[in-house]
C-alpha cells in the first residue's frame, strides 16, 4: 500500500514538473508576435498619416489634445520639448541608436526596454498589450516590430525582448496606438484617433 502511494506521489510530481516545463517553454515561445522589416530602407519616420502604407504605427507618446510627450526629429527638424535623457535615433545603417544626443536626422524619445542586449526593469505593475521597435543585433540595421501576444508588464516584456534583440524601445499603444501590417491589425483596444497622433513609423 505504501509503495503504491509512493509511486503515485512520484508520478504526480514528475507530471507536474513536466507540465510546468512545457508551459514555460510554450508560453515564452508564444509570448511575442514578431514582424521582421525585410527592407529597412522602406521605413521612414513621419508626422503625416498615410492611409496607403503597409505599416503605420505611432512612435513617441501623443497626448489627447495632440501635444507631444518629449520630442521627436524628422529630416533634421526637432519637434516638442525634451522630457527624457535618451534619444532613439533611427540610423540607416546602424539601426536603433540609443544615446543622449541624436545620431541621425530621424528619431524620437521613448521608454528604453533593451539596451546592449540587456533588459531594463521598470516600476510598472500594469499588464498591457505591449509593442516595441527592435534591432536584432549590434552590427547593422535589422529592424523588427514586436508585440506581446498577451498582457505583460514593461519589465516582463523587456525580459522577453532581450532574448531576441540587441536594442528595443517601447512604442505607443495607448489611445492612439494602432496600426497594421498587411491584413494584420495591431492594438485591439485602441480608439483609432489617427488625426491627433503627431509622429509615425511608416513602411510603404
Secondary structure, DSSP 8 states (H G I E B T S, - for coil): -HHHHHHHHHHHHHHHHHHHHHHHHHHHHTTEEEEE-S-GGGEEEESS--TT-SEEEE-S-B-TTS-BSSEEEETTEEEE---SS-EEEEETTTEEEEESS-SSS-EE---EEEETTEE---S----B--EEEEES-SSS--EEEEEESS-B-HHHHHHHHTTT-SEEEE---STT---EETTEE--TT----TTT---EEEE-
